[in-house]
Amino acid sequence: MYKSFFKRLCDFSIVLLALLCIWWLIAIIAIWLHFANKEAGAFFSQIRIGKNERPFKIYKFKSMTDERDADGKLLPDAQRLTKVGRFIRSTSLDELPQLFNVLRGDMALIGPRPLPPSYLPYYTAEEAVRHQVRPGITGWAQVNGRKNITWEHKLECDVYYVRHLTMLLDVKIFFLTIINVLKRDGVGVDTSGQVSLYDTRPVQRPEYLNVGKQNEARSRQ
C-alpha cells in the first residue's frame, strides 16, 4: 500500500509544504544565478528516464555560464563555473528545482537517480528493475558510498531499493541524506561537467553495461 499509494501522497504533501516555506530561497538563488551566469539563465534541464522508462525533463540550478571561445566552442567547464555555481553545488542547493519534478510526479524524494536515455539499450533485465519506481532526488546508492562504489554496485543498490521499498527504508535514506549533506560527505564540485551531490552521470557509459547485456543474451541462447 505504501509503495503504490502512500509514498506518492507523502512526497506530494512534503514537497508542497517545503515549497511554501522555501519559495523565497529558490527565487533568490534564481535571481543570483541569472546575473552570475551572465544572462545564460538560472536553470539547467536534461532529458532523463523515469518510471516505466518514460522520459522527462529534470531541472537543476545552472552553475555555469555559456561563455565561448573565438571559434564559438564552449570554454572548459572550470572556466565557466562561477563562484555562485560552486557554492550551490557544494551545498547541494542546485538540486532544489527537482522539488518541482517531484510535485509534477516525474520523480520521488527517494528513489534510484534517473539516468540519460542513452543507457536504456544496455541494462540487463535485472538492472532494468530500477525503472519500476519513480526516480528520486536521493536514494540507497547515494547514501552508500556514492563516489566510492562502482557503477555496477550503484545499480545493484537501485535494484535492492526497489525490491525492499518500505516507509522505514525511505525514512532511513532521508535522514542519512541529511547527515551526508551536513557533513558534506560525497559532496564534490567536479569541473569536468554538471555533476553534484546526487548526480549519477558518468563522462562515458560504463563498459560493464555492454558486457552485462551480452552475458544476458548468451544465457538465453
C-alpha positions, 0 to 999 in steps of 0.5 A, spaced: 500 500 500 505 504 501 509 503 495 503 504 490 499 509 494 502 512 500 509 514 498 506 518 492 501 522 497 507 523 502 512 526 497 506 530 494 504 533 501 512 534 503 514 537 497 508 542 497 509 544 504 517 545 503 515 549 497 511 554 501 516 555 506 522 555 501 519 559 495 523 565 497 530 561 497 529 558 490 527 565 487 533 568 490 538 563 488 534 564 481 535 571 481 543 570 483 544 565 478 541 569 472 546 575 473 552 570 475 551 566 469 551 572 465 544 572 462 545 564 460 539 563 465 538 560 472 536 553 470 539 547 467 534 541 464 536 534 461 532 529 458 532 523 463 528 516 464 523 515 469 518 510 471 516 505 466 522 508 462 518 514 460 522 520 459 522 527 462 525 533 463 529 534 470 531 541 472 537 543 476 540 550 478 545 552 472 552 553 475 555 555 469 555 560 464 555 559 456 561 563 455 565 561 448 571 561 445 573 565 438 571 559 434 564 559 438 566 552 442 564 552 449 570 554 454 572 548 459 567 547 464 572 550 470 572 556 466 565 557 466 563 555 473 562 561 477 563 562 484 555 562 485 555 555 481 560 552 486 557 554 492 550 551 490 553 545 488 557 544 494 551 545 498 547 541 494 542 547 493 542 546 485 538 540 486 532 544 489 528 545 482 527 537 482 522 539 488 518 541 482 519 534 478 517 531 484 510 535 485 509 534 477 510 526 479 516 525 474 520 523 480 520 521 488 524 524 494 527 517 494 528 513 489 534 510 484 537 517 480 534 517 473 539 516 468 540 519 460 536 515 455 542 513 452 543 507 457 536 504 456 539 499 450 544 496 455 541 494 462 540 487 463 533 485 465 535 485 472 538 492 472 532 494 468 528 493 475 530 500 477 525 503 472 519 500 476 519 506 481 519 513 480 526 516 480 528 520 486 532 526 488 536 521 493 536 514 494 540 507 497 546 508 492 547 515 494 547 514 501 552 508 500 558 510 498 556 514 492 563 516 489 566 510 492 562 504 489 562 502 482 557 503 477 555 496 477 554 496 485 550 503 484 545 499 480 545 493 484 543 498 490 537 501 485 535 494 484 535 492 492 531 499 493 526 497 489 525 490 491 525 492 499 521 499 498 518 500 505 516 507 509 522 505 514 527 504 508 525 511 505 525 514 512 532 511 513 535 514 506 532 521 508 535 522 514 542 519 512 541 524 506 541 529 511 547 527 515 551 526 508 549 533 506 551 536 513 557 533 513 558 534 506 560 527 505 560 525 497 559 532 496 564 534 490 564 540 485 567 536 479 569 541 473 569 536 468 561 537 467 554 538 471 555 533 476 553 534 484 551 531 490 546 526 487 548 526 480 549 519 477 552 521 470 558 518 468 563 522 462 562 515 458 557 509 459 560 504 463 563 498 459 560 493 464 553 495 461 555 492 454 558 486 457 552 485 462 547 485 456 551 480 452 552 475 458 544 476 458 543 474 451 548 468 451 544 465 457 538 465 453 541 462 447 
